[in-house]
Amino acid sequence: MKQYNSRLLLQQLYIREDVLPSLLSGAYAFLTSLTYFFLPLFLKDQLKFSGTKIGILYAGLSITGIIVAFPIGFFNDLFTPRLLIILSLITTAVSLWGQAAITHFIPFFFIFLLFGVSNNIFRTSLDALLFKSGKEETGATRYGLYNSMRMVGFTIGAVCAGHYLAAGDFPAMLKILGVLSLLLMLTYPLLSFIPGKRWELFNYRQDFLKKEVIVFSAWLFFFTLHWGAESTSYGLFLRHHLNLQLAGIGYYMAGEFLAVALASFYCGKLYDRGVSVERLLYPGLIASGLGHIMMVYPDVMVSFVWRVIHGIGDGVVMLIMYVGIGRLFHVDRVGGNASLIYLVTLIGSFAGALICGPLGERLGYWVPLALSGVIPMLLLPLLIWWRKREDAHAAIVEHT
């Protein structure tokens, strides 16, 4: 078993390759946290959109990602990722200003799709930059830092947005965030320049059709179904079932995001110290699923504690996802292949949103949250069975 000193791991992190992408990820998460988690409240309470329309919007967000995910990843292997990062910041600003100005569903739908495109360009390109510029010695610690800073951005964004929206107006907040996204373009000269290389499509097909990649993709798809439930029902559950005001919603969400951040960062260090994927993933799935089910309990403090437990589980799974991508794919093609994994998660989120939007409106917003929490727990016995099957097969091969 490998043994690493935690302090040494942190000292080995590189400012340009590890810390800067993590900070940029956190800053972008701060900008977009309002749209992800508070927007359904604005759509329902002020624009009077139905649950079905809200579900269509967020499903459209996922469809956009499904369409553009692999082309974006492919372009990140063909060109330098930092160029696409700047493009995404410009389109983010435009889409945020559009959301602030538009009040009718059809034009709002199209500007929301633009937001989906820009978000997918940013996340896929920054992921590609992280994978391509990393040094071997920093290992999973850098993935833990990257994911934890993203969650810190969501944490700060949820608190700030909750307080601002309680005293201000939603469209003004969106315009401010649009301006801030343009300011992030100042990081361009500091980002690593990764030269592109031409690859044929069959290279990606061969990479993605490996047995271990298919299994990895399959369980991630089912796990991310609960993301669709969250995008359409989470904020509305807090408002209409737990009766939280905007500031209270911000603090509630911030507690979970902080739990995700700490879990992801700590588990990254544990992995680099030799803890196996299984010893991290299995408890993470239990925490994610059970926390999602029990968070619908109609008491704020009890619900919050279980939501934090869910966040710990999600933080572990997010870390394992990045570790898996880093282990499974060639670094020169990691942009396209990582985008295919991201595509799988978007399809899962899309399916979840399409189901849970109308379900929450008709049966109560707690219903899709509780039902989707069952899925991570069902994945656990299947993954244990698969691991035992693979170990048995390896033993047979070794003795023949």
C-alpha positions as CSV (number, residue, x, y, z in Angstrom):
1,M,0.0,0.0,0.0
2,K,1.3,3.4,-0.9
3,Q,2.0,5.8,2.0
4,Y,1.9,9.5,1.5
5,N,2.3,12.5,3.9
6,S,-0.8,14.7,3.6
7,R,1.3,17.9,4.1
8,L,3.7,16.8,1.3
9,L,0.8,16.1,-1.0
10,L,-0.5,19.7,-0.6
11,Q,3.0,21.1,-1.0
12,Q,3.3,19.3,-4.3
13,L,0.3,21.0,-5.9
14,Y,1.3,23.3,-8.7
15,I,-0.2,26.9,-8.8
16,R,-0.8,27.0,-12.5
17,E,-1.7,23.4,-13.2
18,D,-3.7,22.5,-10.0
19,V,-4.6,25.6,-7.9
20,L,-5.7,28.0,-10.7
21,P,-8.1,25.6,-12.4
22,S,-9.6,24.8,-9.0
23,L,-10.1,28.5,-8.2
24,L,-11.6,29.2,-11.6
25,S,-13.9,26.3,-11.1
26,G,-15.0,27.7,-7.8
27,A,-15.6,31.2,-9.2
28,Y,-17.7,29.9,-12.1
29,A,-19.7,27.8,-9.7
30,F,-20.4,30.9,-7.6
31,L,-21.7,32.6,-10.8
32,T,-24.0,29.8,-11.8
33,S,-25.3,28.6,-8.4
34,L,-28.1,31.2,-8.7
35,T,-29.4,29.7,-12.0
36,Y,-29.0,26.1,-10.9
37,F,-30.7,26.2,-7.5
38,F,-32.8,29.4,-7.2
39,L,-34.1,29.9,-10.7
40,P,-37.0,27.4,-10.3
41,L,-38.4,29.6,-7.5
42,F,-38.2,32.7,-9.8
43,L,-39.7,30.8,-12.7
44,K,-42.6,29.5,-10.6
45,D,-43.3,32.5,-8.4
46,Q,-42.6,35.4,-10.7
47,L,-42.8,34.2,-14.3
48,K,-45.6,31.7,-13.4
49,F,-44.1,28.8,-15.3
50,S,-45.7,25.4,-14.6
51,G,-43.8,22.4,-13.2
52,T,-43.9,20.9,-16.6
53,K,-42.4,24.0,-18.2
54,I,-39.7,24.1,-15.5
55,G,-39.0,20.4,-16.2
56,I,-38.7,21.1,-19.9
57,L,-36.2,23.9,-19.3
58,Y,-33.9,21.8,-17.2
59,A,-34.3,18.8,-19.5
60,G,-33.4,21.2,-22.4
61,L,-30.3,22.1,-20.5
62,S,-29.4,18.4,-20.4
63,I,-30.3,17.9,-24.1
64,T,-28.0,20.8,-25.0
65,G,-25.2,19.1,-23.2
66,I,-26.0,15.8,-24.9
67,I,-25.7,17.4,-28.3
68,V,-22.5,19.4,-27.7
69,A,-20.6,17.4,-25.1
70,F,-18.5,15.2,-27.4
71,P,-17.8,17.9,-30.0
72,I,-16.6,20.2,-27.2
73,G,-14.4,17.5,-25.8
74,F,-13.0,16.7,-29.3
75,F,-12.2,20.3,-29.8
76,N,-10.4,20.4,-26.5
77,D,-8.1,17.6,-27.9
78,L,-7.7,19.5,-31.2
79,F,-7.1,23.0,-29.8
80,T,-5.9,24.4,-26.5
81,P,-8.6,24.2,-23.8
82,R,-8.0,27.7,-22.5
83,L,-9.4,29.2,-25.8
84,L,-12.7,27.5,-25.3
85,I,-12.8,28.5,-21.6
86,I,-12.8,32.2,-22.7
87,L,-15.5,31.6,-25.3
88,S,-17.7,30.0,-22.6
89,L,-17.3,33.0,-20.3
90,I,-18.5,35.3,-23.0
91,T,-21.6,33.2,-23.8
92,T,-22.3,32.8,-20.1
93,A,-22.5,36.6,-19.7
94,V,-24.8,36.9,-22.7
95,S,-27.1,34.1,-21.5
96,L,-27.3,35.5,-17.9
97,W,-28.3,39.0,-19.2
98,G,-30.9,37.3,-21.5
99,Q,-32.4,35.4,-18.5
100,A,-32.7,38.7,-16.7
101,A,-34.6,40.5,-19.5
102,I,-36.9,37.8,-21.0
103,T,-40.2,36.9,-19.4
104,H,-41.9,34.7,-22.0
105,F,-41.4,30.9,-22.1
106,I,-40.3,30.3,-25.7
107,P,-37.6,33.0,-25.9
108,F,-36.5,32.1,-22.3
109,F,-36.2,28.5,-23.4
110,F,-33.7,29.4,-26.2
111,I,-31.6,31.7,-24.0
112,F,-31.6,29.0,-21.4
113,L,-30.2,26.6,-24.0
114,L,-27.4,29.1,-24.7
115,F,-26.6,29.0,-21.0
116,G,-26.5,25.2,-21.3
117,V,-24.0,25.5,-24.2
118,S,-21.8,27.9,-22.3
119,N,-21.8,25.9,-19.1
120,N,-20.9,22.7,-21.0
121,I,-18.1,24.4,-22.9
122,F,-16.7,25.8,-19.6
123,R,-16.9,22.6,-17.6
124,T,-15.7,20.2,-20.3
125,S,-12.8,22.6,-21.2
126,L,-11.7,23.2,-17.7
127,D,-11.9,19.5,-17.0
128,A,-9.7,18.8,-20.0
129,L,-7.2,21.5,-18.9
130,L,-7.0,19.8,-15.5
131,F,-6.5,16.3,-16.8
132,K,-4.0,17.4,-19.5
133,S,-1.8,19.7,-17.3
134,G,-1.6,17.5,-14.2
135,K,1.6,16.1,-12.7
136,E,1.6,12.4,-11.7
137,E,2.8,13.1,-8.1
138,T,-0.2,15.1,-7.1
139,G,-2.6,12.2,-7.9
140,A,-6.1,12.3,-6.7
141,T,-5.4,15.2,-4.3
142,R,-5.7,17.6,-7.2
143,Y,-9.0,16.2,-8.2
144,G,-10.2,16.5,-4.7
145,L,-9.1,20.1,-4.6
146,Y,-10.8,20.8,-7.9
147,N,-14.1,19.4,-6.9
148,S,-14.0,20.9,-3.4
149,M,-13.4,24.4,-4.7
150,R,-16.3,24.0,-7.1
151,M,-18.5,23.2,-4.1
152,V,-17.0,26.1,-2.1
153,G,-18.1,28.3,-5.0
154,F,-21.6,26.9,-4.8
155,T,-21.5,27.3,-1.0
156,I,-20.7,31.0,-1.1
157,G,-23.0,31.6,-4.1
158,A,-26.0,30.0,-2.3
159,V,-25.5,32.1,0.8
160,C,-24.9,35.4,-1.1
161,A,-27.8,34.7,-3.5
162,G,-30.2,33.8,-0.7
163,H,-29.4,37.1,1.2
164,Y,-29.4,39.3,-1.9
165,L,-32.6,37.8,-3.3
166,A,-34.4,38.3,0.0
167,A,-33.7,42.0,-0.2
168,G,-33.2,42.7,-4.0
169,D,-34.5,41.5,-7.3
170,F,-33.6,38.4,-9.3
171,P,-33.0,40.0,-12.8
172,A,-30.5,42.5,-11.3
173,M,-28.6,39.6,-9.7
174,L,-28.4,37.9,-13.0
175,K,-26.9,41.0,-14.7
176,I,-24.3,41.4,-12.0
177,L,-23.3,37.8,-12.4
178,G,-23.0,38.3,-16.2
179,V,-20.5,41.1,-15.6
180,L,-18.5,39.0,-13.2
181,S,-18.3,36.2,-15.7
182,L,-16.5,38.6,-18.1
183,L,-14.0,39.6,-15.4
184,L,-13.0,35.9,-15.2
185,M,-11.5,36.3,-18.7
186,L,-8.6,38.1,-17.1
187,T,-7.2,34.6,-16.1
188,Y,-6.6,33.7,-19.8
189,P,-2.8,34.5,-19.8
190,L,-2.3,32.5,-16.6
191,L,-3.9,29.3,-17.8
192,S,-1.7,26.5,-19.1
193,F,-1.2,26.3,-22.9
194,I,-1.8,22.7,-24.0
195,P,-1.1,22.2,-27.7
196,G,-3.7,20.2,-29.6
197,K,-3.3,17.1,-31.6
198,R,-5.4,15.6,-34.3
199,W,-7.2,12.3,-33.5
200,E,-9.6,10.1,-35.5
201,L,-13.0,9.3,-34.2
202,F,-12.3,5.5,-34.1
203,N,-9.7,6.2,-31.4
204,Y,-12.4,7.4,-29.1
205,R,-14.7,4.5,-30.1
206,Q,-12.0,2.0,-29.2
207,D,-11.4,3.8,-25.8
208,F,-15.0,3.9,-24.9
209,L,-16.0,0.4,-25.8
210,K,-13.7,-1.2,-23.3
211,K,-15.6,-3.3,-20.7
212,E,-14.4,-1.4,-17.7
213,V,-15.4,1.9,-19.3
214,I,-18.9,0.6,-20.2
215,V,-19.5,-0.5,-16.6
216,F,-18.1,2.8,-15.2
217,S,-20.5,4.7,-17.5
218,A,-23.5,2.6,-16.7
219,W,-23.4,3.0,-12.9
220,L,-22.8,6.8,-13.3
221,F,-25.9,7.1,-15.5
222,F,-28.1,5.6,-12.9
223,F,-26.5,7.5,-10.1
224,T,-27.0,10.9,-11.9
225,L,-30.8,10.3,-12.3
226,H,-31.1,12.0,-8.9
227,W,-29.5,15.1,-10.3
228,G,-32.5,15.6,-12.4
229,A,-34.7,15.4,-9.3
230,E,-32.6,18.0,-7.6
231,S,-32.6,20.4,-10.5
232,T,-36.4,20.5,-10.7
233,S,-37.6,19.8,-7.1
234,Y,-34.9,20.7,-4.6
235,G,-35.4,24.4,-4.3
236,L,-39.2,24.1,-4.5
237,F,-39.2,21.4,-1.8
238,L,-37.3,23.7,0.6
239,R,-39.6,26.6,-0.2
240,H,-43.0,24.9,-0.2
241,H,-42.5,21.9,2.1
242,L,-40.0,23.1,4.6
243,N,-41.3,26.7,4.3
244,L,-37.8,28.2,4.2
245,Q,-37.4,31.8,3.0
246,L,-34.7,32.6,0.4
247,A,-31.9,33.3,3.0
248,G,-32.8,30.0,4.8
249,I,-32.6,28.1,1.5
250,G,-29.2,29.6,0.9
251,Y,-27.8,28.4,4.2
252,Y,-29.4,25.0,3.8
253,M,-27.8,24.5,0.4
254,A,-24.5,25.9,1.6
255,G,-24.3,23.3,4.3
256,E,-24.6,20.6,1.8
257,F,-22.1,22.1,-0.6
258,L,-19.6,22.5,2.1
259,A,-20.0,18.8,3.0
260,V,-19.4,17.8,-0.6
261,A,-16.3,20.0,-0.7
262,L,-14.8,18.6,2.4
263,A,-15.6,15.0,1.5
264,S,-14.2,15.3,-2.0
265,F,-10.9,16.9,-0.8
266,Y,-10.4,14.5,2.1
267,C,-11.2,11.4,0.0
268,G,-8.7,12.6,-2.6
269,K,-6.0,12.5,0.0
270,L,-7.2,9.1,1.3
271,Y,-7.0,7.7,-2.2
272,D,-3.4,8.9,-2.6
273,R,-2.5,7.3,0.8
274,G,-3.6,3.9,-0.6
275,V,-7.3,3.6,0.3
276,S,-9.0,1.6,-2.4
277,V,-11.8,2.9,-4.7
278,E,-14.2,0.3,-3.3
279,R,-13.7,1.4,0.3
280,L,-14.5,5.0,-0.7
281,L,-17.3,4.4,-3.2
282,Y,-19.5,1.9,-1.4
283,P,-20.0,4.0,1.8
284,G,-20.4,7.0,-0.5
285,L,-23.3,5.4,-2.4
286,I,-25.1,4.5,0.9
287,A,-24.7,8.0,2.3
288,S,-25.9,9.6,-1.0
289,G,-28.9,7.4,-1.3
290,L,-30.0,7.3,2.3
291,G,-29.4,11.0,2.8
292,H,-31.6,11.8,-0.2
293,I,-34.4,9.7,1.0
294,M,-34.4,10.9,4.6
295,M,-33.9,14.6,3.8
296,V,-37.7,14.8,2.9
297,Y,-38.5,14.4,6.7
298,P,-40.7,17.5,7.5
299,D,-38.4,19.0,10.1
300,V,-35.8,21.5,9.0
301,M,-32.9,20.4,11.2
302,V,-33.5,16.7,10.7
303,S,-33.8,17.3,7.0
304,F,-30.6,19.4,6.9
305,V,-28.6,16.7,8.8
306,W,-29.6,14.1,6.2
307,R,-28.9,16.5,3.4
308,V,-25.4,16.9,4.7
309,I,-25.0,13.2,4.8
310,H,-26.2,13.0,1.2
311,G,-23.6,15.7,0.3
312,I,-20.8,13.7,1.8
313,G,-21.8,10.7,-0.4
314,D,-22.0,12.8,-3.5
315,G,-18.6,14.3,-2.7
316,V,-17.1,10.8,-2.6
317,V,-18.7,9.8,-5.9
318,M,-17.6,12.9,-7.7
319,L,-14.0,12.3,-6.6
320,I,-14.2,8.7,-7.8
321,M,-15.6,9.9,-11.2
322,Y,-12.5,12.1,-11.8
323,V,-10.1,9.4,-10.5
324,G,-11.8,6.9,-12.9
325,I,-11.5,9.2,-15.9
326,G,-7.8,9.8,-15.1
327,R,-7.1,6.1,-14.8
328,L,-9.2,4.8,-17.8
329,F,-8.1,7.2,-20.6
330,H,-5.0,8.3,-22.5
331,V,-4.1,11.8,-21.5
332,D,-3.9,13.1,-25.1
333,R,-7.5,12.0,-25.8
334,V,-8.9,12.7,-22.3
335,G,-10.8,15.7,-23.5
336,G,-13.0,13.7,-25.9
337,N,-13.3,10.7,-23.6
338,A,-14.0,12.7,-20.5
339,S,-16.7,14.5,-22.4
340,L,-18.3,11.2,-23.2
341,I,-18.4,10.4,-19.5
342,Y,-19.9,13.8,-18.9
343,L,-22.4,13.0,-21.6
344,V,-23.5,9.9,-19.8
345,T,-24.1,12.0,-16.6
346,L,-26.1,14.6,-18.6
347,I,-28.3,11.9,-20.1
348,G,-29.0,10.6,-16.6
349,S,-29.8,14.1,-15.4
350,F,-32.0,14.7,-18.4
351,A,-34.0,11.6,-17.8
352,G,-34.4,12.5,-14.1
353,A,-35.5,16.0,-14.9
354,L,-38.0,14.9,-17.4
355,I,-39.6,12.5,-15.0
356,C,-39.3,14.5,-11.8
357,G,-40.6,17.9,-13.0
358,P,-44.2,16.8,-13.6
359,L,-44.0,14.2,-10.7
360,G,-43.1,16.8,-8.2
361,E,-45.8,19.2,-9.3
362,R,-48.5,16.5,-9.1
363,L,-47.5,14.5,-6.0
364,G,-45.4,16.9,-4.0
365,Y,-41.8,18.0,-4.4
366,W,-40.6,15.5,-1.8
367,V,-41.7,12.5,-3.9
368,P,-39.1,12.6,-6.7
369,L,-36.3,13.4,-4.1
370,A,-37.2,10.3,-2.0
371,L,-37.7,8.0,-5.0
372,S,-34.5,9.0,-6.7
373,G,-32.5,8.4,-3.5
374,V,-33.3,4.7,-3.7
375,I,-31.2,4.3,-6.9
376,P,-27.7,4.8,-5.4
377,M,-28.4,2.2,-2.8
378,L,-29.6,-0.3,-5.4
379,L,-26.3,0.3,-7.3
380,L,-24.3,-1.0,-4.3
381,P,-25.1,-4.7,-4.5
382,L,-24.6,-4.6,-8.3
383,L,-21.2,-3.1,-8.0
384,I,-20.2,-5.5,-5.3
385,W,-21.3,-8.4,-7.5
386,W,-19.4,-7.0,-10.5
387,R,-16.2,-6.6,-8.4
388,K,-16.4,-10.2,-7.1
389,R,-17.0,-11.5,-10.6
390,E,-14.0,-9.6,-12.0
391,D,-11.8,-10.8,-9.1
392,A,-12.9,-14.4,-9.7
393,H,-12.2,-14.1,-13.4
394,A,-8.7,-12.6,-12.7
395,A,-7.9,-15.5,-10.3
396,I,-8.9,-18.1,-13.0
397,V,-6.7,-16.4,-15.6
398,E,-3.8,-16.3,-13.2
399,H,-3.9,-20.0,-12.5
400,T,-4.2,-21.1,-16.2
